[in-house]
Amino acid sequence: MSRRPYVREIPKFRWFFRQPRYLRYMARELSCLFIGAYALMMVWGSKQLADGPATWGAFLERLHSPSSIAFHVLALGFALYHTITWFNLTPKALPVQVGGEFVPDGVIVGAHYVGWGLLSLAVLYFAGAF
């Protein structure tokens, strides 16, 4: 007598709509596409800058279009989401042990946010924002 094992069907494209945490996971994975596209755009901009003032000016002109501004806002939103979720995940991915005790999760996450803030202030300072 042979028995066939029960195989639960999992939809291929809609499985992440079942639980909110799966949806957050997929949003985080989707964010890498926008961050990658933004990085490629910056590489293309560097090439345009190297090609001379005329091509650089044309590149800057294209950045003023409404679709480019919408892309930048969307990419910024996904970058912030990616950063925040990664910082909150860090204590689980990299627990820090000092002596026999583990450093509390809040300290690790807080250190990341403080470092992010200080680095952002340094970039703004050297860019001449203040």
N, C-alpha and C positions, 0 to 999 in steps of 0.2 A: 504494500500500500504506500503510495507516494503522496506527500502533501506539498502543495505549493505554498511558499511563504507569502504572507501578506505584504504587499508593496504599496505604500501610500503614495498616491499621485500628488506631485508638487507641480503647480503651474510654472512654466518656464519664465514668464515675463511679469507676472503679477504677484509673486510670492511675498514681496516686500511691503505690500499694502495691508497685510494681515495684522501686523503689530507695529505700533509707533516706533519702537526701537529699530526695527528693520528699515523703516522709512528714513529715520535719521542716519542710519548706516549708509544707505544708498545715496542720500543727499551728500554725505561726506565724500563718498566715492565719486560722485558726479562733479564735486567741486574741483577735483584735480584736472578735469578737462578744461575748465575755464582758466585755472591758474597756468596750465600748460600753454593754452592759446595766448594768454597775456605775455608769457615769457617769450614765445616765438615772435610776437609783435614787437617786443623790446629788442630782440636780436635783429629783426628786420629794420627797426628804427636806427640801430647802430650802423647797419650797412648803409642806410640812406645818408646818415651823417658823414660817413667816410667817403661817400660818392661826391659830396660837394654841397654848396649852399642851395643850389636850385632844387636838387632832389630832397634835401632836408626840409626846405620850405614847403614843398608839395606834400611831404609826409605830415608835417605839422598842420597843414591845411585840412588834410583828411581826418585828423584827430578832432577837429572842431565839428564834425558832422553829428547829427542827433543819434545816429546808430552807433557811432564810436563812443559817444558819451554814455549811452545806455549800456554798452558792453563794459565800459570801465566801471560803472556803478555796480553792475551785476558781478563782475570779477572781484571787486572790492568786497561785496557782500559775501561771496563764496570764500574769499581768502580769510575774512574775519571768522566765518563759521568754522572753517578748517582749523584755524589757529586756536580758537576757543575750545573746540572739541578735542584737539590734540593736547592742549595744556591740561584739560580735565582728565584725560586718559593717562597722562604721564606717570602718576603714582602707581597705576596698575601695570604699566609696561616696564617701569624701571624703579622698583622699590629701593629706597636708600636705607641701609642698615648702619647705625652708629653704635658700636659695641654690641650689646645683645638686644637693643631696641630698634624698631623701625621708626623712621622719621614720619610724623603724621602727614596724611595726604594734603591737608590744608597748607602746610608749610611748603611742600614741594610745588603745589599749584601757585601759591602766592609768590614764591621766588620767581617762577616763570613770568607772571604778570608784572612784577617789579622790574625784571630784566627787560621785558618788552617795552615798558614805559620809558625806562632810562635810555634804551637804545633809540627809541622814537624821538625822544627829546634831543639826543646827541645829533641825530640826522637832521632834525629841524634847525638846530643851532648852526651846524656846519653848512647848511643850505642857505643860511642868512634869513631865516624866518623871524628870528628875534636876536 
